[in-house]
Amino acid sequence: MPKQTGRFDEEYDVVVIGAGIGGLTCAAYLAKQGRKVKVFEQHFVPGGCCTSFSRKGFKFDAGVLHMTGGKESGAFQRVLSALEIENEFEFKEQFQRFVFPDLTLDSSHNVEYLPQKLKGLFPQESKGITSLFDTMKSMYDDVKRLPQLSPLLAKYRDKSFQDLVDEHIKDKRLKAIAYANWHLWYPMWRSSAVDYAALLVTEQLRGYFYPVGGIQAVPDTLVRVLKSHGGEIEYKTFVDKIILENGKAAGIETRKGKRIRAGQVVSNIAARATFLNLVGEKNLPRGFVASLNRLQISLSAFYVYLGIDMDPRSTGFDAPETIVYESYDNTKEWELLLKGETAIPCFGIAIPTFVDTSLAPPGKHVVIVMTMAPYQLRNKSWREEKERFAEKLIAKAEKLIPGLSQHIAVQDAATPSTYERYTLNSLGAAMGWAFTPEMFLKRLEQKTPIPNLYLAGHWTVPGGGVPAVALSGLRAARMILGG
């Protein structure tokens, strides 16, 4: 028998759609403050992009492969302090290695390390190196004061990182090295000068850390906090509609027709899905819909997950994370990728078992090889290309880890379509909105045009990455509590 219109099956103070890190942080904090909260998640595990899975004794991180900053520094520390769970995690510090055709660099906590190292390699560019890194440090300081726009940020708000580097550096090899980073989601000429400069300084200051037990330890801990304060979470449940009353969010309706009333609704899912599908275009201001459709979505990624019965250190490969540039000029590869080809401008190799041996059986290791990838391929499908592209990435990794292909015990792969299916991120987006010059200061705020509807996650400020999305959830929760 159909339910009567207006009838609700459950009632909560706050309902959260999606159990990504932003949504879980928001829900856990609200529950801690005494609010009656429930999270609805379409997957059977929490975490969104921040999940892990197991195959034959090997534990693989599905998307997020490290965190910037441990519990002693940065945005994530502020979230842990707010939730009073600083001692719930054990983080191990790690480093990144950048491999170029004729040189190798390792990351460092010391913000002076990289410029000093580069001056030693390129003494003729010393003055430009100093001015470039000084400018980036100033941008980082100014970004912390946003939305107040400093003269420096105003100057570079519409410029790419290529524009910034070209003002200070002449050597082509040095330009490529200055742009080397794991978070390389667009070519230098398509990446925001401000966003990328702030990211580089942030990562040098905060360092790279890995949670013991795998990335899944992060969402699992947040769920424990949520439940310890009386909050609830329901898995394998799709939300099909945000219920509006007098133009205000008043609850949700699931795919199976269950209706839940709530004083506030927080969406941790893709922004366009939130507004165009769950709210409905007819219920939104025309200008907001138009601007939402103009926003650029980030690229996706392709992952190869390997469980191996060898120790890569026996070949001399000893970095937990390595980013490989086979050329100083990857312009052609980027142009092909942006046109929908399976090109590889650069790729990364993560071996988390160098940091946490519990992720694999004794004497064995986890190897994850990844690169950026377009959601839509030109004239072919990922179903056709998945196996071939995985083998291509393995072959590239094998140049650094000789014999790798002969020691694979477990193999799996994820395409952008896989990423979209499990996270419901539009177009398999790895970082939410793109970090292009056109997108600077255009990420959505936690408050929305719909009263009582809030956002959390990498589609809203401050952006992508575990610490940033956790902070977005904390901000949303505090807005709700502040009324």
PLY file of the C-alpha trace (Angstrom):
ply
format ascii 1.0
element vertex 483
property float x
property float y
property float z
element edge 482
property int vertex1
property int vertex2
end_header
0.00 0.00 0.00
1.49 3.42 -0.96
2.46 5.68 1.91
0.26 8.68 2.58
1.71 11.94 1.31
3.45 13.83 4.09
3.95 10.75 6.27
7.48 10.16 7.62
8.96 6.86 8.74
11.75 8.30 10.89
12.75 11.69 12.29
16.17 13.13 13.13
17.67 16.50 13.88
20.11 16.09 10.98
20.36 13.65 8.08
23.64 13.27 6.20
23.68 11.93 2.63
26.91 10.06 1.94
29.51 8.59 4.30
32.57 10.26 2.83
35.04 11.84 5.24
33.27 15.22 5.10
29.87 13.73 5.85
31.17 11.48 8.63
33.07 14.33 10.28
29.96 16.50 10.21
27.75 13.72 11.58
30.19 12.69 14.31
30.63 16.26 15.54
26.88 16.93 15.57
26.23 13.68 17.46
28.93 14.62 19.95
27.09 17.90 20.52
23.87 16.05 21.31
22.09 16.18 17.96
20.13 13.17 16.75
21.93 12.26 13.50
21.72 9.58 10.84
23.97 8.99 7.82
22.75 7.24 4.67
25.38 5.59 2.46
24.84 3.80 -0.86
27.99 1.62 -0.49
28.40 -1.20 2.02
31.42 0.48 3.66
32.03 4.09 4.75
34.67 6.40 3.35
33.77 7.37 -0.22
37.12 7.93 -1.97
38.82 7.00 1.29
38.17 3.24 1.41
40.19 0.02 1.33
39.43 -3.50 0.10
41.02 -6.92 0.57
42.05 -9.65 -1.86
43.61 -12.92 -0.66
45.29 -11.39 2.38
46.36 -8.15 0.68
44.72 -4.86 1.70
44.52 -2.15 -0.97
43.60 1.52 -0.62
41.07 2.18 -3.35
41.68 5.87 -4.05
43.38 7.93 -1.33
46.96 6.71 -0.87
48.27 9.05 1.84
47.36 12.01 4.00
48.97 15.42 4.21
49.78 16.08 7.83
49.41 13.68 10.73
47.68 14.34 14.01
50.24 16.95 15.05
49.64 19.51 12.31
47.22 21.05 9.89
43.52 20.85 9.20
43.11 17.20 10.16
44.59 17.88 13.59
41.95 20.56 14.14
39.24 18.04 13.27
40.67 15.38 15.58
40.88 17.94 18.40
37.27 19.02 17.85
36.17 15.38 18.08
38.58 14.70 20.97
40.05 11.66 19.24
43.70 12.67 18.84
44.78 9.29 20.24
42.47 7.20 18.05
44.93 7.07 15.13
48.51 5.96 14.69
50.18 7.76 11.80
53.53 6.90 10.29
55.44 9.53 8.41
56.60 8.72 4.89
58.18 10.51 1.96
57.68 10.91 -1.77
60.34 10.37 -4.40
60.25 12.18 -7.74
62.02 10.40 -10.58
63.07 12.25 -13.74
65.14 11.00 -16.69
68.45 12.06 -15.13
67.80 12.95 -11.50
65.86 11.92 -8.40
64.50 14.09 -5.58
62.92 13.14 -2.24
60.35 15.23 -0.38
61.20 16.97 2.89
59.35 18.67 5.77
61.80 21.57 5.51
60.33 24.24 3.22
63.87 25.43 2.45
65.05 22.00 1.29
63.61 22.02 -2.23
64.66 25.55 -3.25
68.16 24.95 -1.87
68.40 21.61 -3.66
67.27 23.18 -6.93
69.78 26.01 -6.58
72.51 23.41 -6.31
71.28 21.70 -9.48
70.56 24.90 -11.39
72.92 27.59 -9.99
72.26 29.87 -12.95
68.59 30.04 -11.88
69.23 30.80 -8.18
67.65 34.25 -8.24
64.52 32.99 -10.03
64.21 30.00 -7.71
64.30 32.30 -4.67
61.68 34.66 -6.08
59.42 31.79 -7.20
59.37 30.08 -3.82
59.02 33.38 -1.96
55.99 34.19 -4.11
54.45 30.76 -3.42
54.98 31.14 0.33
53.28 34.54 0.22
50.36 33.02 -1.71
50.05 30.30 0.92
49.86 32.92 3.68
47.32 34.97 1.73
45.12 31.94 0.96
44.64 31.44 4.70
42.99 34.86 4.82
40.43 34.18 2.08
37.80 35.33 1.17
39.77 38.54 1.68
41.61 38.84 -1.63
45.15 40.19 -1.33
46.80 42.11 -4.19
49.00 39.06 -4.84
46.05 36.67 -5.14
44.18 39.19 -7.26
47.17 39.30 -9.62
47.31 35.52 -10.05
43.66 34.49 -9.62
43.19 34.00 -13.38
46.69 32.70 -14.12
48.05 29.19 -14.43
51.00 27.73 -12.58
52.79 27.81 -15.94
52.31 31.61 -16.00
53.74 31.89 -12.49
56.77 29.70 -13.18
57.50 31.40 -16.51
57.87 34.73 -14.69
60.76 33.38 -12.61
62.34 30.40 -14.38
63.84 29.90 -17.86
65.22 26.34 -17.77
62.66 23.82 -19.13
63.89 20.99 -16.92
63.63 23.16 -13.82
60.07 24.17 -14.75
59.06 20.51 -14.91
60.67 19.77 -11.54
58.93 22.74 -9.90
55.59 21.22 -10.93
56.31 17.69 -9.75
53.69 16.48 -7.29
51.40 13.53 -6.61
48.35 15.79 -6.92
49.03 16.48 -10.59
45.48 16.46 -11.93
46.02 18.86 -14.83
48.97 20.03 -16.94
50.93 23.03 -15.73
49.18 25.35 -18.16
45.73 24.27 -16.89
46.41 24.35 -13.13
45.54 27.36 -10.99
48.66 29.29 -9.95
47.19 30.09 -6.53
45.72 26.67 -5.75
48.82 24.80 -6.84
51.30 27.10 -5.12
49.36 26.82 -1.85
49.22 23.03 -2.25
52.98 22.71 -2.73
53.78 24.78 0.36
51.12 22.98 2.43
52.53 19.56 1.58
56.09 20.62 2.35
55.03 22.06 5.70
52.74 19.22 6.75
54.52 16.22 5.26
53.05 12.90 4.16
51.56 10.39 6.57
49.92 6.99 6.43
47.35 5.69 8.97
48.27 2.29 10.39
45.74 -0.28 9.23
45.21 1.41 5.88
43.18 4.38 4.71
39.96 2.62 5.77
41.01 3.26 9.39
40.01 6.92 8.97
36.31 6.48 8.09
35.98 3.47 10.39
37.16 5.58 13.33
34.74 8.39 12.47
31.88 5.86 12.37
32.88 4.62 15.82
32.79 8.19 17.13
29.40 8.77 15.51
27.91 5.64 17.08
29.51 6.27 20.48
27.47 9.46 20.71
24.20 7.86 19.63
24.44 8.61 15.91
23.34 6.10 13.29
24.48 4.99 9.84
22.59 2.96 7.24
24.45 1.29 4.37
23.33 0.13 0.91
20.68 2.85 0.87
20.29 5.26 -2.05
18.76 8.67 -1.40
16.61 9.70 -4.34
15.14 12.97 -3.13
15.65 15.86 -0.74
12.19 16.73 0.57
11.32 20.41 0.51
8.65 22.18 2.53
8.02 25.86 1.80
11.30 25.96 -0.10
13.33 24.57 2.80
15.01 21.17 3.16
12.87 19.07 5.47
14.17 15.54 5.01
14.97 12.86 2.44
13.33 10.01 0.57
15.19 6.81 -0.23
14.97 4.77 -3.42
12.78 2.27 -1.58
10.34 4.99 -0.61
11.28 5.49 3.02
10.79 9.10 4.11
12.91 10.65 6.85
12.18 14.04 8.37
15.10 16.21 9.47
15.63 19.75 10.66
18.73 19.99 8.49
20.11 17.95 5.60
23.82 17.69 4.78
24.86 16.40 1.37
28.28 14.78 1.06
27.66 13.56 -2.49
28.46 15.16 -5.86
27.19 18.73 -6.09
25.34 18.39 -9.38
23.65 15.21 -8.18
22.65 16.99 -4.98
21.02 19.95 -6.68
19.89 18.74 -10.10
18.76 15.25 -9.08
17.82 15.33 -5.39
16.57 18.92 -5.08
15.39 19.39 -8.67
16.24 22.19 -11.06
12.75 23.70 -10.76
13.36 24.36 -7.07
16.58 26.30 -7.61
17.36 29.86 -8.77
18.09 29.92 -12.51
21.36 31.74 -12.02
22.57 29.12 -9.55
21.77 26.27 -11.95
23.52 28.05 -14.81
26.67 28.64 -12.73
26.61 25.06 -11.42
26.56 23.70 -14.97
29.52 25.90 -15.93
31.80 24.62 -13.18
34.59 22.31 -14.35
34.92 18.79 -12.95
38.36 17.32 -12.22
39.90 14.43 -14.09
39.61 10.88 -12.84
42.29 8.23 -12.37
43.23 4.67 -13.26
44.59 2.35 -10.55
46.33 -1.03 -10.76
46.37 -2.99 -7.49
49.06 -5.65 -7.14
49.82 -8.12 -4.38
53.36 -9.39 -4.96
55.51 -12.14 -3.47
58.79 -10.21 -3.62
60.38 -7.32 -1.74
60.91 -4.36 -4.11
63.74 -3.20 -1.87
65.80 -6.12 -3.16
65.88 -4.27 -6.50
66.89 -0.97 -4.88
63.35 0.47 -4.93
62.72 1.73 -1.40
60.31 4.71 -1.52
56.75 4.37 -0.13
55.53 6.67 -2.91
57.25 7.44 -6.20
56.10 9.80 -8.95
57.72 9.09 -12.29
58.24 11.53 -15.15
59.70 9.75 -18.16
60.27 13.08 -19.89
60.76 16.71 -18.90
58.23 17.67 -21.52
54.96 15.71 -21.26
52.93 18.26 -23.24
52.03 15.78 -25.99
50.82 13.17 -23.48
48.69 15.73 -21.66
47.14 16.96 -24.89
46.23 13.39 -25.84
44.80 12.63 -22.39
42.62 15.75 -22.43
41.26 14.61 -25.80
40.19 11.25 -24.34
43.21 9.08 -25.11
44.93 6.66 -22.71
48.13 8.69 -22.54
50.37 8.71 -19.46
51.93 12.12 -18.72
53.34 10.69 -15.47
52.48 7.90 -13.05
52.78 7.02 -9.39
53.84 3.89 -7.53
52.72 3.44 -3.92
54.00 0.64 -1.68
52.21 1.18 1.64
53.65 -2.05 3.07
56.97 -0.21 3.39
55.17 1.78 6.10
52.63 -0.77 7.42
53.56 -4.45 7.00
50.14 -5.60 8.24
48.62 -4.84 4.82
50.07 -8.00 3.25
51.02 -11.55 4.26
54.54 -11.92 5.73
57.27 -11.33 3.17
54.83 -9.93 0.59
53.93 -6.41 -0.47
51.15 -4.22 -1.84
51.97 -2.20 -4.95
49.54 0.37 -6.37
50.30 1.99 -9.72
48.15 4.93 -10.77
47.86 7.73 -13.28
45.36 10.38 -14.35
42.70 9.30 -16.82
39.76 10.76 -18.76
36.28 9.58 -17.87
35.24 9.23 -21.51
37.63 7.62 -23.99
37.59 8.63 -27.63
36.26 5.91 -29.96
36.58 3.14 -27.34
35.43 2.12 -23.89
37.18 1.43 -20.61
35.75 -2.07 -20.75
37.84 -2.65 -23.87
40.91 -0.81 -22.62
41.06 -1.80 -18.95
43.27 -4.88 -19.23
45.58 -3.40 -21.87
46.08 -0.16 -19.95
46.73 -2.04 -16.70
49.47 -4.07 -18.40
50.96 -0.87 -19.82
51.22 0.65 -16.34
52.70 -2.55 -14.90
55.33 -2.54 -17.66
56.26 1.04 -16.80
56.51 0.22 -13.09
58.65 -2.82 -13.93
61.33 -0.53 -15.35
61.88 0.66 -11.79
61.11 -2.66 -10.06
62.76 -5.34 -12.24
60.92 -8.66 -12.24
57.68 -7.15 -10.93
55.42 -8.89 -13.45
56.86 -12.29 -12.53
55.88 -11.95 -8.88
52.21 -10.90 -9.06
50.02 -12.99 -6.75
46.94 -10.75 -6.90
45.94 -8.21 -9.55
42.97 -5.87 -9.89
42.31 -2.52 -11.52
39.92 0.41 -11.33
38.93 2.68 -14.21
37.21 6.08 -13.96
33.95 4.18 -14.45
34.80 2.02 -11.42
35.54 5.13 -9.41
32.18 6.61 -10.37
30.27 3.41 -9.60
31.60 3.07 -6.04
31.78 6.74 -5.04
29.02 8.25 -7.23
31.38 11.15 -7.98
30.28 12.77 -11.26
32.48 11.58 -14.15
34.60 9.66 -11.64
36.07 12.96 -10.45
39.05 12.36 -8.18
39.17 15.84 -6.61
35.65 17.21 -7.06
35.84 20.44 -9.01
38.92 21.04 -11.14
41.84 23.13 -9.84
42.00 25.30 -12.97
42.42 29.11 -13.03
38.78 29.49 -14.05
37.70 27.62 -10.92
39.60 29.69 -8.36
37.20 30.82 -5.58
34.28 29.06 -7.31
33.97 26.02 -5.08
30.62 25.99 -3.37
30.10 27.15 0.20
28.71 24.91 2.95
25.49 26.93 2.97
23.33 26.53 -0.13
20.46 28.46 -1.81
18.10 26.00 -0.13
17.60 26.85 3.57
18.51 23.97 5.93
20.57 22.25 3.19
24.35 22.17 3.69
27.29 20.68 1.80
30.39 18.76 2.90
33.16 17.11 0.93
35.46 17.97 -1.96
32.74 19.73 -3.97
32.77 22.52 -1.40
35.40 24.68 0.25
38.21 24.27 1.10
38.68 21.54 -1.56
40.04 18.04 -2.10
42.14 15.79 0.13
41.26 14.09 3.42
42.17 17.00 5.76
40.30 19.53 3.58
37.09 17.51 3.31
37.17 16.70 7.03
37.42 20.43 7.70
34.49 21.08 5.36
32.36 18.69 7.42
33.38 20.36 10.67
32.49 23.77 9.22
29.07 22.54 8.10
28.38 21.09 11.55
29.32 24.33 13.29
27.09 26.32 10.94
24.18 24.07 11.82
24.87 24.41 15.53
25.21 28.16 15.17
21.75 28.31 13.68
0 1
1 2
2 3
3 4
4 5
5 6
6 7
7 8
8 9
9 10
10 11
11 12
12 13
13 14
14 15
15 16
16 17
17 18
18 19
19 20
20 21
21 22
22 23
23 24
24 25
25 26
26 27
27 28
28 29
29 30
30 31
31 32
32 33
33 34
34 35
35 36
36 37
37 38
38 39
39 40
40 41
41 42
42 43
43 44
44 45
45 46
46 47
47 48
48 49
49 50
50 51
51 52
52 53
53 54
54 55
55 56
56 57
57 58
58 59
59 60
60 61
61 62
62 63
63 64
64 65
65 66
66 67
67 68
68 69
69 70
70 71
71 72
72 73
73 74
74 75
75 76
76 77
77 78
78 79
79 80
80 81
81 82
82 83
83 84
84 85
85 86
86 87
87 88
88 89
89 90
90 91
91 92
92 93
93 94
94 95
95 96
96 97
97 98
98 99
99 100
100 101
101 102
102 103
103 104
104 105
105 106
106 107
107 108
108 109
109 110
110 111
111 112
112 113
113 114
114 115
115 116
116 117
117 118
118 119
119 120
120 121
121 122
122 123
123 124
124 125
125 126
126 127
127 128
128 129
129 130
130 131
131 132
132 133
133 134
134 135
135 136
136 137
137 138
138 139
139 140
140 141
141 142
142 143
143 144
144 145
145 146
146 147
147 148
148 149
149 150
150 151
151 152
152 153
153 154
154 155
155 156
156 157
157 158
158 159
159 160
160 161
161 162
162 163
163 164
164 165
165 166
166 167
167 168
168 169
169 170
170 171
171 172
172 173
173 174
174 175
175 176
176 177
177 178
178 179
179 180
180 181
181 182
182 183
183 184
184 185
185 186
186 187
187 188
188 189
189 190
190 191
191 192
192 193
193 194
194 195
195 196
196 197
197 198
198 199
199 200
200 201
201 202
202 203
203 204
204 205
205 206
206 207
207 208
208 209
209 210
210 211
211 212
212 213
213 214
214 215
215 216
216 217
217 218
218 219
219 220
220 221
221 222
222 223
223 224
224 225
225 226
226 227
227 228
228 229
229 230
230 231
231 232
232 233
233 234
234 235
235 236
236 237
237 238
238 239
239 240
240 241
241 242
242 243
243 244
244 245
245 246
246 247
247 248
248 249
249 250
250 251
251 252
252 253
253 254
254 255
255 256
256 257
257 258
258 259
259 260
260 261
261 262
262 263
263 264
264 265
265 266
266 267
267 268
268 269
269 270
270 271
271 272
272 273
273 274
274 275
275 276
276 277
277 278
278 279
279 280
280 281
281 282
282 283
283 284
284 285
285 286
286 287
287 288
288 289
289 290
290 291
291 292
292 293
293 294
294 295
295 296
296 297
297 298
298 299
299 300
300 301
301 302
302 303
303 304
304 305
305 306
306 307
307 308
308 309
309 310
310 311
311 312
312 313
313 314
314 315
315 316
316 317
317 318
318 319
319 320
320 321
321 322
322 323
323 324
324 325
325 326
326 327
327 328
328 329
329 330
330 331
331 332
332 333
333 334
334 335
335 336
336 337
337 338
338 339
339 340
340 341
341 342
342 343
343 344
344 345
345 346
346 347
347 348
348 349
349 350
350 351
351 352
352 353
353 354
354 355
355 356
356 357
357 358
358 359
359 360
360 361
361 362
362 363
363 364
364 365
365 366
366 367
367 368
368 369
369 370
370 371
371 372
372 373
373 374
374 375
375 376
376 377
377 378
378 379
379 380
380 381
381 382
382 383
383 384
384 385
385 386
386 387
387 388
388 389
389 390
390 391
391 392
392 393
393 394
394 395
395 396
396 397
397 398
398 399
399 400
400 401
401 402
402 403
403 404
404 405
405 406
406 407
407 408
408 409
409 410
410 411
411 412
412 413
413 414
414 415
415 416
416 417
417 418
418 419
419 420
420 421
421 422
422 423
423 424
424 425
425 426
426 427
427 428
428 429
429 430
430 431
431 432
432 433
433 434
434 435
435 436
436 437
437 438
438 439
439 440
440 441
441 442
442 443
443 444
444 445
445 446
446 447
447 448
448 449
449 450
450 451
451 452
452 453
453 454
454 455
455 456
456 457
457 458
458 459
459 460
460 461
461 462
462 463
463 464
464 465
465 466
466 467
467 468
468 469
469 470
470 471
471 472
472 473
473 474
474 475
475 476
476 477
477 478
478 479
479 480
480 481
481 482
